[in-house]
Amino acid sequence: MALNDALIYTLLALFFPIFPLSMVVSYLLQKYYRIRSLLFVLFPSTGLLLYSISNAPSFPKPFLWLGLLSSLLYALRSLYPGSLSRWSVYHFLSLISLLWLFLLRAEVNILLVASLSLPFLILSILDRFLIDRFGSSHLKFLTGLGWTSPRFSFLIALSLLLSAGMPMGTVFFYFLTSSFLSGFWELMVLSFLWFLWGWSTMRLLSSLLWGDRNGNLLYEDLDAKSFYFVLSLTLITGALGVIFLEVML
Amino acid sequence: MRLDEGKRLFIRSLVNVASEVIPYFWPMRNFIHHNPLYGLEHMPFREAVEKGEKLFHARGFLSRETYQSLFRKGEIGEEHLRSSLREFLKDRSLEGVELEELLFKLMTEGSDLKPYGNLYLSCRPEEVRRLSGRIPWDEDTLSEAERLADRLGRELTLYDGLDHLFGTEIGRTLDELVIKVCADFLDEGQAVWGMPLRNRGLYSSWRQIALRNRRFTLKGCRGIEEIVKECEDPESAVYLTLELLDIPEELWEDYITLELSKLHGWAGFIRWRSSAKDYYWQIKHPADLVDYLAIRLILGTALLRRERGRLLSEINYNSLREFILKNPEEAVMRYEFYTGRAPSHLYDRLADLIEEGRLEELREEYFTQKRKLYTLNTASYLLRLWELTGFEKKSLFSMDRERLSSLIELLKEFEKEEGYLWLRAHERSLIDEIAGKLKPVKVERRRPFAQALFCIDVRSERFRRHLEEIGEYETYGIAGFFGVPVSFIELGKGHETHLCPVLIKPKNVVLELRRELKREKESLREVLEEILHDLKYNILTPYITVEAIGLLFGFDMVGKTLFPLGYSRFREKLSEEKPPTKLMVDKPSREYALEVIGLLQRELIRRALRDRFGMGNLDEDTLEIIRKLALEEETSAKVEELRISEELLQVLRQEYRIEKGYMRIQMEKLAKIGFTLEEQVFFVERALKSIGLTDNFGKLVLVIGHGSRSENNPYESALDCGACGGDHGYINARVFTQMANNPKVRERLRNRGIDIPEDTVFIACEHNTTTDEVYIYDTQDVPTSHLPFLEKAVRDLELAGKRSAKERCAELEDSDCYEEERAFNLVKRNSVDWTQVRPEWGLSGNYAFIIGRRELTRGLNLQGKVFLHSYDWRIDRRGFLLEIILSGPLVVGEWINMEHYFSTVDNESYGSGSKVYHNVVGRFGVMSGNLSDLRTGLPTQTVLKGELPHHRPVRLITLVEAPLDIVEGAFQRIRKVRELVHNRWINLLVLDPERKDLLLFDRGEWVKLVSEVSV
């Protein structure tokens, strides 16, 4: 393998994070949470840029399995995330590392990258709201939002479901396309992956929205302006799913 | 291991005492309104509420925001709120601060204003920082840890401790396992495949299963077989596990109470069952709290064992206590982390460090941040409070540490007491409302067309008012069982139903018999229903059943959903009507009973001879001889004469129970049937005298029980008559009517001063409180001469029902209630609509109980929220009748009131949450979702309208119209009522007609509220 190729592979493995380089990305996303939304967009976009500059190189097959296994690893990790912040990081890594299936078997384009980043941008905004209002989005600390913050609950439920592959969202079509690109064993991994995504999302949602409210906290809901802003972003994410389908078809 | 008798008795009595705070839960078929803190009624209300908060993790008062909305609506008067506040501030003051004004503003305008853990995030940082520097901080980690260690065994079980310190979820897993055991064992026919060996009792049957059930091991119950093997009986299990857990013996009682309070719905149901010795399912599948506790403790111990070595080297009371006391800082940090009280911004780091076992690294920063956050939040709270009251902030900033500390302390005390202050103010406002309304009406004494006796239930008030408006009617309020406790055996049913308040155990059985002789045969409909049930609940058949006849259910669903009223009428036409029946009210003579038993025994002998010995029909005389031989009433000479084998007699005695001992039991049972003439006279006299109806009888006396009918509503019986054990009241009405129409009874009553004219006829009716229809019973017994009167009464009752329906319909917030006919149809639709979560408001809103003459309230619209018991003190100079009213109906009223109160103030804990999530379990209760504690209280839809209460959550305001000395005399003679009044579970008012004073019993003395009341 030429040094040049090795460098490209390494850089792409960092920007479309796969294990073990994904640990660096995970660390950065957790450490610099204030610019996390930017990083959610920046990593895959830089990866895409690099991919385009290097003229869509071909990758050895182990990368595909590394991608799948990384995805599996972070999906498993997201079952016990601790907080919404961490869940979004783990789920992001799980989702983006699946891009290697596209890198090896199809193509990656700006639409795909943008539509995968957008749900996480929304999650980041919502997570930020929680941190500003409550100081943390940790699940041992923050529960029972469903009773007290209906606007927030509606948006978080919608965006979490979209990011976990709810039909008609981009992630759903992304996942569907991935399955078309897979062989039997890869499909098995994908099925398990989807199950894990669904499971972790439901666990997170039920922890955040249900349960007793923390009596030590003053609960405040999203104001109308922020609500409509995030709602529009969520609708755009939904719409991107349809556009994505159009392009794929 | 088997304990000796002494220790077993010790454990049994310990469980008995420890379970006293767990409220009974009756099966939902007969929903009994009760005070969820019944076991704490010996304590003052305020203290009991506090204990309830600890035991059931429930609130005892509404939130400040909800009280504020009541205040804004004018339900709580400002003067009463201020007076409550002044009482609180009586021995408290703070120089330079107008405390009354400060707290009044906080109460009435301080929405969501508390020293929350994140309050500082939404305040002006500059001012907050400036003030926070002077906020005193006196918390000491060591004493915090000591407090935590002391709570173990008293307020926290061992697994609570572990869950709170190490983030395990043992409590949740344990609850899940216990719920499954209870649901399997206690099932009353819902499950097709029942738990095996249930006849052995809860613990024994579970023990057999636990010895070979891998599910418990899979769920993490390590070494469960070992413990189970060791404990042959439940007492030994309780003893052994408490010893294994090292719980000090002086804490056993508290620990058991804690365990029982975890799933108090299930525990309450088992507690009730074990006390209901005649309950069919208890006889069939016995269970008691010792069984339940043994299972819970064994499972809990096994779950704790799994964590041994992983979290701590040993897991028991002492080791956990030692861990807390040896590592106070770590323990406090862990506890606060897992209970959501740690500084918010440290959460992610805390999680990582706990996982990595490096919590020590954060220790210093943690406590610094904790202190900082406390001072910031307290400063934010005080600043907001000052902004709210409009006080100058300068006064706050100029306070020295000592004054600030006193202020903070006072605010903390106030926060604890605030709910009670609101409650007191609310009650005083309502007392004022009642006192202001009372305007006695003078009624002319002439013979009315009819009298109507209604239940004291609040829903009767509307109906009574509208019936009186029609004219020529006098109405009376009496407990809905009309003072006659009945054990009823319905036609075609084999079990007794107690139709009386649960406090009473009826001695007399009433049988329902057909009026016409008709041969029993199974109807086609019954056969079809049975086949359908089997097809639906069998393991395999549902698949083909759905394919084959699923469409039929589709029609049913469409009909029920889109055309509920018409479809229900159609279904009614399809169903067979119950044949006309009469009740066996008169007690049969001994000779009659002997004859009946003889008849039955001869029939049994005939069958035995045919089935066991292949002998054909013998004549009655021979059968009688054989019967007497079996009963050893005939000499053995006859045996030889008739060539009867000893074997036959043995079979008859042992298998067919034809023997002396069993016959005695049968005679005893038969002796319970019906009422003697003396009993009938006693019950009728007592009932009529207690309501003051002793003369001036009309042509008709309508005895109107009540009940409700609704579709798809597990809470239907909660809408029935509480005084009839949560059942319909028409049976008691029929029994009472039959007694009162008995000429012999009337004759004796005449000698006792109650002269019921011959042309007065008592008629039994039932008021359907959901539709406001009235059904008339036993019309066959009405003399022809009275049929025209009955016709008029039926018309009047219908009119009153329509008017009442119109009034109720508006309360149900239906916009189409502008005319009577429409409203009447709408409420009828509600009763048959299976999607309707609120067919009626029921007793919601009840807040007062008036015991007195109808003249006192006749002119008032009490909006169906007041219990009305008729009582005329002039015929009860010694207060004995009042005593009966206070000890029976009033106590039932208090239970109903408290059930509504607690379900309103904390619907999730004391109530049963929303009906939308309910699932019926075992045919006796409901759970939320597929696995939860039994939901014991009232659903959201009964007490709340949106998020605000529909029910007025106050303690029952009881007003008695009688001279004070009569009331005091009666009051002193009944311990229970004295306890309720002294401990402030009810508010007692006396309207003294002699002194013309309205008096309130307040903190041990009578306070005059109004003088010169017109009476």
Interface residues (C-beta under 8 A of the other chain):
Chain A: Q30 G82 S83 S85 R86 D132 R133 F134 G135 S136 H138 K140 F141 L142 T143 N214 N216 L217 L218 E220
Chain B: D112 K114 Y116 G117 N118 L119 L121 S122 G167 F337 Y338 G340 R341 A342 P343 S344 H345 Y347 D348 A351
